């Protein structure tokens, strides 16, 4: 096994202790730097940095960043969600390392959703019903995975389905 285990630390963002979402840092027992470009190839990372190595994933609107000795996860609803994500990552790390001879490592940042591709499918009335000041702001939140197509009440079914289909290619399910 490449990654034996980790020590989990859960905290609320200091800037706003009332904020309901949690952050998690997992301190890893082993250095996972070597597996990161393989994981990037397998999971299609949101961003990959070479030096120092760091891989950011976006899963269900959460940003997860893997460093050689640390994993950081934001916007968690509770500790159970952190456990689920960390166990999934540990399994992915170990399986990917085991299969590395069959994987072409990737040192690139994969393609991201384009805000203008999303915007052209929105009503572009900037009515504010989604709680955002403009459709452009809403499109950028969709691209980040923070909002979903269902959050715009003005969308017709066809464009809602097209946006969901477009965004799906950039998202990973646990
Ligand atoms: S509800 Fe839809 S149409 Fe209205 S501002 Fe938000 S994204 Fe634009």
py3Dmol code that shows the C-alpha trace and the ligand (Angstrom):
import py3Dmol

protein = """\
ATOM      1  CA  UNK A   1       0.000   0.000   0.000  1.00  0.00           C
ATOM      2  CA  UNK A   2       1.339   3.434  -1.002  1.00  0.00           C
ATOM      3  CA  UNK A   3      -0.629   5.528   1.504  1.00  0.00           C
ATOM      4  CA  UNK A   4      -0.970   3.802   4.874  1.00  0.00           C
ATOM      5  CA  UNK A   5      -3.159   6.327   6.633  1.00  0.00           C
ATOM      6  CA  UNK A   6      -3.634   9.925   7.743  1.00  0.00           C
ATOM      7  CA  UNK A   7      -4.487  12.118  10.715  1.00  0.00           C
ATOM      8  CA  UNK A   8      -7.591  14.238  10.193  1.00  0.00           C
ATOM      9  CA  UNK A   9      -8.064  17.802  11.454  1.00  0.00           C
ATOM     10  CA  UNK A  10     -11.462  19.522  11.139  1.00  0.00           C
ATOM     11  CA  UNK A  11     -12.005  23.252  11.652  1.00  0.00           C
ATOM     12  CA  UNK A  12     -14.309  26.155  10.815  1.00  0.00           C
ATOM     13  CA  UNK A  13     -12.892  29.017   8.736  1.00  0.00           C
ATOM     14  CA  UNK A  14     -11.489  31.575  11.199  1.00  0.00           C
ATOM     15  CA  UNK A  15     -12.774  34.496   9.144  1.00  0.00           C
ATOM     16  CA  UNK A  16     -16.361  33.499   9.987  1.00  0.00           C
ATOM     17  CA  UNK A  17     -16.857  31.009  12.853  1.00  0.00           C
ATOM     18  CA  UNK A  18     -20.638  31.166  12.316  1.00  0.00           C
ATOM     19  CA  UNK A  19     -20.205  29.803   8.809  1.00  0.00           C
ATOM     20  CA  UNK A  20     -21.822  26.392   8.646  1.00  0.00           C
ATOM     21  CA  UNK A  21     -19.358  24.595   6.375  1.00  0.00           C
ATOM     22  CA  UNK A  22     -16.206  22.875   7.663  1.00  0.00           C
ATOM     23  CA  UNK A  23     -12.691  22.582   6.344  1.00  0.00           C
ATOM     24  CA  UNK A  24     -10.534  19.518   6.716  1.00  0.00           C
ATOM     25  CA  UNK A  25      -6.790  18.945   6.558  1.00  0.00           C
ATOM     26  CA  UNK A  26      -5.544  15.376   6.468  1.00  0.00           C
ATOM     27  CA  UNK A  27      -1.875  14.933   7.451  1.00  0.00           C
ATOM     28  CA  UNK A  28      -0.616  11.963   5.445  1.00  0.00           C
ATOM     29  CA  UNK A  29       1.558   9.172   6.823  1.00  0.00           C
ATOM     30  CA  UNK A  30       3.391   8.913   3.496  1.00  0.00           C
ATOM     31  CA  UNK A  31       4.655  11.295   0.804  1.00  0.00           C
ATOM     32  CA  UNK A  32       2.272  10.981  -2.185  1.00  0.00           C
ATOM     33  CA  UNK A  33       4.088  13.432  -4.521  1.00  0.00           C
ATOM     34  CA  UNK A  34       4.979  10.710  -7.027  1.00  0.00           C
ATOM     35  CA  UNK A  35       1.410   9.523  -7.483  1.00  0.00           C
ATOM     36  CA  UNK A  36      -0.046  13.010  -8.177  1.00  0.00           C
ATOM     37  CA  UNK A  37       0.602  13.120 -11.971  1.00  0.00           C
ATOM     38  CA  UNK A  38      -0.908   9.619 -12.287  1.00  0.00           C
ATOM     39  CA  UNK A  39      -3.951  10.689 -10.263  1.00  0.00           C
ATOM     40  CA  UNK A  40      -4.221  13.779 -12.463  1.00  0.00           C
ATOM     41  CA  UNK A  41      -4.402  11.485 -15.504  1.00  0.00           C
ATOM     42  CA  UNK A  42      -6.968   9.157 -13.913  1.00  0.00           C
ATOM     43  CA  UNK A  43      -9.230  11.707 -12.220  1.00  0.00           C
ATOM     44  CA  UNK A  44      -8.802  14.674 -14.559  1.00  0.00           C
ATOM     45  CA  UNK A  45      -7.662  17.231 -12.016  1.00  0.00           C
ATOM     46  CA  UNK A  46      -8.986  20.769 -11.873  1.00  0.00           C
ATOM     47  CA  UNK A  47      -5.437  22.115 -11.598  1.00  0.00           C
ATOM     48  CA  UNK A  48      -1.983  20.561 -11.504  1.00  0.00           C
ATOM     49  CA  UNK A  49       1.122  22.357 -10.285  1.00  0.00           C
ATOM     50  CA  UNK A  50       4.541  20.861 -10.900  1.00  0.00           C
ATOM     51  CA  UNK A  51       6.756  22.573  -8.371  1.00  0.00           C
ATOM     52  CA  UNK A  52       5.967  22.096  -5.588  1.00  0.00           C
ATOM     53  CA  UNK A  53       3.612  19.349  -6.759  1.00  0.00           C
ATOM     54  CA  UNK A  54      -0.070  19.902  -5.972  1.00  0.00           C
ATOM     55  CA  UNK A  55      -3.230  18.514  -7.541  1.00  0.00           C
ATOM     56  CA  UNK A  56      -6.626  20.164  -7.102  1.00  0.00           C
ATOM     57  CA  UNK A  57      -9.820  18.219  -7.767  1.00  0.00           C
ATOM     58  CA  UNK A  58     -13.350  19.532  -7.848  1.00  0.00           C
ATOM     59  CA  UNK A  59     -15.910  17.088  -6.499  1.00  0.00           C
ATOM     60  CA  UNK A  60     -19.554  18.077  -5.928  1.00  0.00           C
ATOM     61  CA  UNK A  61     -18.591  21.762  -5.733  1.00  0.00           C
ATOM     62  CA  UNK A  62     -15.793  21.128  -3.241  1.00  0.00           C
ATOM     63  CA  UNK A  63     -12.182  21.900  -3.955  1.00  0.00           C
ATOM     64  CA  UNK A  64      -9.849  19.163  -2.781  1.00  0.00           C
ATOM     65  CA  UNK A  65      -6.121  19.856  -2.937  1.00  0.00           C
ATOM     66  CA  UNK A  66      -3.549  17.114  -2.604  1.00  0.00           C
ATOM     67  CA  UNK A  67      -0.039  18.105  -1.531  1.00  0.00           C
ATOM     68  CA  UNK A  68       2.789  15.603  -0.955  1.00  0.00           C
ATOM     69  CA  UNK A  69       2.031  15.257   2.789  1.00  0.00           C
ATOM     70  CA  UNK A  70      -1.392  16.858   3.102  1.00  0.00           C
ATOM     71  CA  UNK A  71      -4.930  16.852   1.689  1.00  0.00           C
ATOM     72  CA  UNK A  72      -7.137  19.942   2.118  1.00  0.00           C
ATOM     73  CA  UNK A  73     -10.922  19.844   1.590  1.00  0.00           C
ATOM     74  CA  UNK A  74     -13.253  22.847   1.784  1.00  0.00           C
ATOM     75  CA  UNK A  75     -17.022  23.383   2.167  1.00  0.00           C
ATOM     76  CA  UNK A  76     -17.838  20.173   4.035  1.00  0.00           C
ATOM     77  CA  UNK A  77     -21.257  19.813   5.636  1.00  0.00           C
ATOM     78  CA  UNK A  78     -20.027  17.523   8.409  1.00  0.00           C
ATOM     79  CA  UNK A  79     -17.188  15.274   9.546  1.00  0.00           C
ATOM     80  CA  UNK A  80     -18.808  12.205   7.990  1.00  0.00           C
ATOM     81  CA  UNK A  81     -18.477  13.773   4.567  1.00  0.00           C
ATOM     82  CA  UNK A  82     -14.764  14.382   5.206  1.00  0.00           C
ATOM     83  CA  UNK A  83     -14.330  10.704   6.165  1.00  0.00           C
ATOM     84  CA  UNK A  84     -16.095   9.551   3.014  1.00  0.00           C
ATOM     85  CA  UNK A  85     -13.948  11.759   0.748  1.00  0.00           C
ATOM     86  CA  UNK A  86     -10.683  10.837   2.504  1.00  0.00           C
ATOM     87  CA  UNK A  87     -11.356   7.116   2.303  1.00  0.00           C
ATOM     88  CA  UNK A  88     -12.238   7.475  -1.387  1.00  0.00           C
ATOM     89  CA  UNK A  89      -8.994   9.388  -2.010  1.00  0.00           C
ATOM     90  CA  UNK A  90      -6.899   6.882  -0.083  1.00  0.00           C
ATOM     91  CA  UNK A  91      -8.345   4.092  -2.212  1.00  0.00           C
ATOM     92  CA  UNK A  92      -7.780   6.061  -5.447  1.00  0.00           C
ATOM     93  CA  UNK A  93      -4.183   6.868  -4.453  1.00  0.00           C
ATOM     94  CA  UNK A  94      -3.367   3.259  -3.661  1.00  0.00           C
ATOM     95  CA  UNK A  95      -5.121   1.774  -6.704  1.00  0.00           C
ATOM     96  CA  UNK A  96      -3.580   4.349  -9.046  1.00  0.00           C
ATOM     97  CA  UNK A  97      -0.098   3.697  -7.672  1.00  0.00           C
ATOM     98  CA  UNK A  98      -0.602  -0.033  -8.115  1.00  0.00           C
ATOM     99  CA  UNK A  99      -1.624   0.442 -11.770  1.00  0.00           C
ATOM    100  CA  UNK A 100       0.906   3.192 -12.582  1.00  0.00           C
ATOM    101  CA  UNK A 101       2.715   1.060 -15.186  1.00  0.00           C
ATOM    102  CA  UNK A 102      -0.447   1.188 -17.312  1.00  0.00           C
ATOM    103  CA  UNK A 103      -1.099   4.931 -16.868  1.00  0.00           C
ATOM    104  CA  UNK A 104       0.488   7.808 -18.782  1.00  0.00           C
ATOM    105  CA  UNK A 105       1.176  10.458 -16.105  1.00  0.00           C
ATOM    106  CA  UNK A 106      -0.199  13.938 -16.838  1.00  0.00           C
ATOM    107  CA  UNK A 107       1.588  17.132 -15.797  1.00  0.00           C
ATOM    108  CA  UNK A 108      -1.006  19.382 -17.420  1.00  0.00           C
ATOM    109  CA  UNK A 109      -4.100  21.154 -16.111  1.00  0.00           C
ATOM    110  CA  UNK A 110      -7.068  19.584 -17.941  1.00  0.00           C
ATOM    111  CA  UNK A 111      -9.688  21.624 -19.792  1.00  0.00           C
ATOM    112  CA  UNK A 112     -12.099  23.612 -17.614  1.00  0.00           C
ATOM    113  CA  UNK A 113     -15.733  24.590 -18.234  1.00  0.00           C
ATOM    114  CA  UNK A 114     -15.876  27.818 -20.248  1.00  0.00           C
ATOM    115  CA  UNK A 115     -18.027  30.538 -18.718  1.00  0.00           C
ATOM    116  CA  UNK A 116     -19.136  31.839 -22.123  1.00  0.00           C
ATOM    117  CA  UNK A 117     -20.222  28.360 -23.255  1.00  0.00           C
ATOM    118  CA  UNK A 118     -22.483  28.248 -20.203  1.00  0.00           C
ATOM    119  CA  UNK A 119     -23.650  31.849 -20.479  1.00  0.00           C
ATOM    120  CA  UNK A 120     -24.961  31.386 -24.013  1.00  0.00           C
ATOM    121  CA  UNK A 121     -27.364  28.716 -22.679  1.00  0.00           C
ATOM    122  CA  UNK A 122     -28.706  30.981 -19.888  1.00  0.00           C
ATOM    123  CA  UNK A 123     -31.643  33.397 -20.434  1.00  0.00           C
ATOM    124  CA  UNK A 124     -29.255  36.408 -20.108  1.00  0.00           C
ATOM    125  CA  UNK A 125     -31.964  38.567 -18.532  1.00  0.00           C
ATOM    126  CA  UNK A 126     -30.039  39.029 -15.251  1.00  0.00           C
ATOM    127  CA  UNK A 127     -33.367  38.873 -13.413  1.00  0.00           C
ATOM    128  CA  UNK A 128     -31.694  38.008 -10.094  1.00  0.00           C
ATOM    129  CA  UNK A 129     -34.081  35.162  -9.175  1.00  0.00           C
ATOM    130  CA  UNK A 130     -31.132  32.811  -8.610  1.00  0.00           C
ATOM    131  CA  UNK A 131     -29.776  35.202  -5.971  1.00  0.00           C
ATOM    132  CA  UNK A 132     -26.951  36.406  -8.237  1.00  0.00           C
ATOM    133  CA  UNK A 133     -26.704  39.929  -9.667  1.00  0.00           C
ATOM    134  CA  UNK A 134     -26.199  38.814 -13.282  1.00  0.00           C
ATOM    135  CA  UNK A 135     -26.351  35.706 -15.457  1.00  0.00           C
ATOM    136  CA  UNK A 136     -22.579  36.095 -15.943  1.00  0.00           C
ATOM    137  CA  UNK A 137     -21.951  35.718 -12.202  1.00  0.00           C
ATOM    138  CA  UNK A 138     -24.261  32.704 -12.137  1.00  0.00           C
ATOM    139  CA  UNK A 139     -22.401  31.199 -15.126  1.00  0.00           C
ATOM    140  CA  UNK A 140     -19.071  31.545 -13.310  1.00  0.00           C
ATOM    141  CA  UNK A 141     -20.542  29.765 -10.254  1.00  0.00           C
ATOM    142  CA  UNK A 142     -21.776  26.970 -12.517  1.00  0.00           C
ATOM    143  CA  UNK A 143     -18.286  26.689 -14.018  1.00  0.00           C
ATOM    144  CA  UNK A 144     -16.800  26.411 -10.511  1.00  0.00           C
ATOM    145  CA  UNK A 145     -19.320  23.708  -9.602  1.00  0.00           C
ATOM    146  CA  UNK A 146     -20.742  25.821  -6.764  1.00  0.00           C
ATOM    147  CA  UNK A 147     -24.213  26.081  -8.383  1.00  0.00           C
ATOM    148  CA  UNK A 148     -26.180  23.731 -10.612  1.00  0.00           C
ATOM    149  CA  UNK A 149     -28.458  24.301 -13.617  1.00  0.00           C
ATOM    150  CA  UNK A 150     -31.493  23.706 -11.371  1.00  0.00           C
ATOM    151  CA  UNK A 151     -30.653  26.892  -9.451  1.00  0.00           C
ATOM    152  CA  UNK A 152     -31.852  29.095 -12.339  1.00  0.00           C
ATOM    153  CA  UNK A 153     -35.686  29.045 -12.251  1.00  0.00           C
ATOM    154  CA  UNK A 154     -35.831  30.793 -15.644  1.00  0.00           C
ATOM    155  CA  UNK A 155     -34.134  28.005 -17.614  1.00  0.00           C
ATOM    156  CA  UNK A 156     -36.227  25.943 -19.990  1.00  0.00           C
ATOM    157  CA  UNK A 157     -35.893  22.165 -19.884  1.00  0.00           C
ATOM    158  CA  UNK A 158     -33.784  21.874 -23.012  1.00  0.00           C
ATOM    159  CA  UNK A 159     -31.115  24.380 -21.964  1.00  0.00           C
ATOM    160  CA  UNK A 160     -31.152  23.026 -18.406  1.00  0.00           C
ATOM    161  CA  UNK A 161     -30.371  19.561 -19.795  1.00  0.00           C
ATOM    162  CA  UNK A 162     -27.685  20.954 -22.141  1.00  0.00           C
ATOM    163  CA  UNK A 163     -25.920  22.777 -19.300  1.00  0.00           C
ATOM    164  CA  UNK A 164     -26.076  19.721 -17.053  1.00  0.00           C
ATOM    165  CA  UNK A 165     -24.687  17.558 -19.878  1.00  0.00           C
ATOM    166  CA  UNK A 166     -21.894  20.050 -20.613  1.00  0.00           C
ATOM    167  CA  UNK A 167     -20.839  20.317 -16.945  1.00  0.00           C
ATOM    168  CA  UNK A 168     -20.981  16.594 -16.304  1.00  0.00           C
ATOM    169  CA  UNK A 169     -17.770  15.974 -18.250  1.00  0.00           C
ATOM    170  CA  UNK A 170     -15.807  18.050 -15.711  1.00  0.00           C
ATOM    171  CA  UNK A 171     -17.240  16.458 -12.554  1.00  0.00           C
ATOM    172  CA  UNK A 172     -16.376  13.284 -10.663  1.00  0.00           C
ATOM    173  CA  UNK A 173     -18.820  11.291  -8.597  1.00  0.00           C
ATOM    174  CA  UNK A 174     -17.677   9.658  -5.386  1.00  0.00           C
TER     175      UNK A 174
END
"""
ligand_1 = """\
8
LIG
S -32.192 33.306 -12.417
Fe -31.331 32.650 -14.366
S -31.908 34.300 -15.759
Fe -32.106 35.120 -13.712
S -30.103 36.071 -13.224
Fe -30.057 33.984 -12.466
S -29.112 32.860 -14.152
Fe -29.845 34.771 -15.030
"""
view = py3Dmol.view(width=600, height=400)
view.addModel(protein, "pdb")
view.setStyle({"model": 0}, {"cartoon": {"style": "trace"}})
view.addModel(ligand_1, "xyz")
view.setStyle({"model": 1}, {"stick": {}})
view.zoomTo()
view.show()
